[in-house]
């Protein structure tokens, strides 16, 4: 029996994202459409999706929802403003996924931010480093998407490894790189899942 793939996307909605609003919405919708197509091509694969949108507050737009049940993100549903509580978003999301996670399930978490943490109150960098280490022990896949100039900060503060860190440009091309990497990772999980289900 194939196990569930949990995909959580942590999306920056701080004020500095305003110039990228169109790219975020179109890129997100293309990503979801591609993964829903993958699910349709592999009907026995269960792909559950969690979306966490953050600025100085944390908002879950959906939790553990079937990827093929998602509706496109609309303009009024993504309004950048305020600051960047990334640690709180990441810590809260990991806890939410843990609530749904079964021992044989697979987990993929993608984080996108255009800047540096500056507003978290519930989780520190030490907390997040510990949670990420625990996730790695469970063989969860993590991808952190940000500008190259921000990557050194997150590598040093959170212990993000080179294979987890993805430097992208903040434009349409960069979002396509992110979409491609996310879809590739989910596809690899689906393929591994099918092999495990067949006992090979």
N, C-alpha and C positions, 0 to 999 in steps of 0.2 A: 504494500500500500504506500502510495506517495505521501510525503509529508507536506505540511504547509510552508509556503515561503512568505515571510513577513517583510514587507518593504516599507520603510519609514523615510519620508522626505522632510527635512527641516529647512524651511525657507525664510530667508531674511526679508522682513518688511519694514526695516528702519527707513528713516527719512531720506538717506542718501541713495536709496534704491529708486527714487522717483523717476530719474531719467531712463531707467531700465524697465519701467512698468510694462510696456508693450512686449519687450523681449521675454520677460518673465512669464507673462500670461501665455503667449504663443508657444514658447518653449515647453512650458509645463503641460499644456494641452497636447502637444505633439508627442511628448514623452509618455503620457498616460495612454494615448491612442496606440502607440507602438507596443506597449506592454499588454494592453487589452487584446491586441491582435495576436501577440504571442500566446496569451491565455486561450484564445479561440482556436489556435492551431494545436494547442496541447490541452484539451478539455479536462484531462485527468489531473492537471496541475492546479493546485489551489494557491492563488496569489492574493494575499490580503494587504491592503494599503492603509497607511496612516500618514496624514498630512499635518505637520506642526508649522504654523506661521507665527513669526515672532518679531517684536520690536522691543519695547520695554515691558511688554506683557506677552504671555504665552497663550496661543489659541489653537485648539485642535479642530480643524475643519472636518476631519473624519478620523475614526479610529478602527483599525482592523476591518475595513470594508472591502468587499470583493472588487478587484480592479475593474472588472467589466460592468460594475454598477455605478461607477463614477460619472458625474456630469462635467462638462467643460467648465473651467474657471472663467468667470465673467469679470469685466473691468471693475465693477463696483465691489467685487469680492477681494480685491487686492489693492489696498490704499496705503502706500508707504508713508510712514511718519515716525517721529520720535527716535529713540536710541536703540542700542543693540545688547539685549540680554541673551547672548548666545549660550552661555553656560547653563542658564536656567532652562532654555529650550532643549538643549542636548540632554541634560540630566533628567528632565521630566519625560522626554520621549523615551529614553532608555527604560525608565521605570514603567511606562505604559506598555512598551513592547514586552517587558518581562512578565507583565500580568497575563499576556496572551500566549506567551511562548511555552511550547512543550519540548521536552528533551531532544526529540529527533527533528524538530523543525529547523528551518534555515532562516537566517535574518540578514537583511541588507539595509544599512542605514546610510543615507546620503545627506550631507550638510552643505548648504550654499550660503555664503555671506560675502558682502562686498567690503567689509571693514573689520575693525577690531572690537572685541568685547568691551563694553563700557557701562553695563547697567544691571548685571545680575545681582540678586540679593539672596537667593536660596542655595545656589551651588557655587563653589569656588573652583579654581583651576585644579586644585588637589583632589577635590571630589570627582571632577570629570576625568582626570587622569586615572583614578582608581576604577571608575565605572567602565572606561574604555579598556582597561587591562582585563577586567572581568569578562567583558564582551569578547575580547580576543581569545580568552581561555575557552569560551563556548563556541569558538570558531565562527563568530559573527563577522560579516564583511562590512567594512566601513570605508566610505570615500568622502573626503573633505575637499570641497571645491572653493577656491578663493584666488585672489590675485597673488602673483609671485611675491610681491613685497609684503604681503600679510602672512605668507606661509611660514616664514621663520619664527614669527611670534607664536603661532599655534603649535608648531613643532616643539618649540622649547617649553611652552606653558602646559601643553596637554600630552606631550609624548607621541604626537602623530608621526607615524613612520613614513618613509619615502613612498612606499607602495600604496599607502592610504591617501596621501596628499596629491591633489590634482590642481595644478596651476592653470587657470584659464583667464582669458581676456574678458572684460566686462562689455561684451557686445554680442551680436547675433551669432557670430562665429564661435565665440566662447561657449554660448549656451548649447550650440549644436555638439560641441565636444563633450559637454556634460551629459547631454541626452544620449549620445552614442556610448559613453562609458557606462552609464546606468543601465541602458538596455542590454549591453553586452554582459554585464554582471548578472542581471536577472536571467538572461538566456542561459548562461553557464549553470546557474542554479537549477533551472528547469531540466537541462540535459543531465546533470548529475543525479537529480531526483529520479528521472526516468530509469537511469541505469541501476540505481539502488533498488527501485521498485521491482525491477526484473531479476534482481539478485546477481547482477554481474559485477 
